[in-house]
């Protein structure tokens, strides 16, 4: 999730765990701990592909974060002498703030390697978008109540309510995702569109309109389903891909890494003399957040690009008007994609 949401979640968890005994120190330290794992974005890993796939790695591993929690608790109790008797409480606060950060990230589609060092599988359910005000606002209101209300008991109760509403919204996302996935499978079967794998993710900033992505051997189909669509059919559009263009690059580290990280949800196209790899999970046709040039054609041969010269293809220009369309599409299934 975005850094603001993670900070607010950490503050809400901190207030819930230790706010009654530590006062405002608890949510403030919770906010800091809630954003701490994402500081790995400041670490250069050597190439755009490495930066992309090593983010949410060891800094998000439940094992390492659990081990680090008592060290952070020790530091906090040394900085605040009046809190030394609360070491166990701060230990619990540190552990819950760090772990809830990772678990929340694992509900997005990006991929979170929370099982390191035992497994490097990038977990990601894709049941919530990386920025969703419907999740963030209840947490924020609860934290503000805990920080500002003179009646501290009421403030902490309202903070707990905010956490409960946020958690219920996450559960709603998982249920809505399963519901849309069932509809998508039935619709694709009815329309005779065979597919190898299917993923359903929410569109930006909401949990009402969902994007359906179905992978085929030589392409992919994309459709949208709103929870308000009623009996309207799913209308997927299918697009070609050129997976064979990666054959000469099969042993290139960047290609192997991207194939693994995207779990097969990618497209490959030759654009001029460039071999372009797109992560299809984040974005919509034709605008994708993560697009890489992994090879080039020289003298009739496809050769990989070394990591130092790989570049990310920007997508902002292709995304113009998408948010306006998304809002209108929530309510009207007849509106065609942009």
Buried (B, 14 or more C-beta within 10 A) or exposed (E): BBEBBBBBBBBBBBBBBBBBEBBBBBBBBBBBBBBBBBEBEEEEBEBBBBBBBBBBBBBBBBEBBEEBBBEBBBEBBEEBEEBEEBBEBBBBBBBBBBBBBBBBBBBBBBBBBBBBEEEBBBBBBBBBBBBBEBBBBBBBBBBBBBBEBEEBEEBBBBBBBBBEBBBEBBEBBEEBBEBBBEBBBEBBEEEEBEBEEBBBBBBBBBBBBBBBBBBBEEBBBBBBBBBEBEEEEBBBEEBEBBBEBBEBBEEBEBBBBBBBBBBEBBBBBBEEEBBBBBBBBBBBBEBBBBBBBBBBBEEEEBBBBEBEEBEBBEBEEBBEEBEEBBBEBBEEBEEEBB
